Amino acid sequence: MNFFEKTAEVLKSFNGWDAVEIIAFALIFYGVFAFLKNANALRALKYIIIFIAVLLFVLYFSDEMPALYIAAKIFVWAGIVVFFLAFFPEIRRSMLKLITAKKTVSHFTVDSKISDEELYNGINEIIKSTQSLSKSNTGALIVLVANAVPSHIIESGVKLNSAISAALLD
């Protein structure tokens, strides 16, 4: 049997469900690649909803489309792993907030023991530092907290007990 005879035999056994399966695979791959190209939270939600709709369709017709059903199971597990890997920092941050939870109001009010002048001087020093870093195209992460700093962050740094200054931050 040559190539053309085998191809003709396959095409004779081709039915409507095979076409639906091919289209479903194409849409899944298109959705995955489009999501990867334009990763964005709103689009992610749209693609997750579409993915769930396709998954429900495949589950409903699993007897007629066994290959797509197996692929859908693989995509679900892969999607769960990718979700946790992609959003690990956000998940970790949320868990830390649960562990070190205080009332929401306490995050927005600070009982400060410094004067307004010291506060404005500190802000001005931070502004000078960020301007200097910007001129040299240097990135920086400056974190300002009141009192509630998780212990694992404190343990990983060096406590300076110094006044805020542009020279210190540069």
HELIX and SHEET records of a PDB file:
HELIX    1   1 PHE A    3  LYS A   12  1                                  10    
HELIX    2   2 GLY A   16  LYS A   37  1                                  22    
HELIX    3   3 ALA A   41  TYR A   60  1                                  20    
HELIX    4   4 PRO A   66  ALA A   86  1                                  21    
HELIX    5   5 PHE A   88  ILE A   99  1                                  12    
HELIX    6   6 THR A  104  PHE A  108  1                                   5    
HELIX    7   7 ASP A  116  LYS A  135  1                                  20    
HELIX    8   8 SER A  151  GLU A  155  1                                   5    
HELIX    9   9 ALA A  166  LEU A  169  1                                   4    
END                                                                             
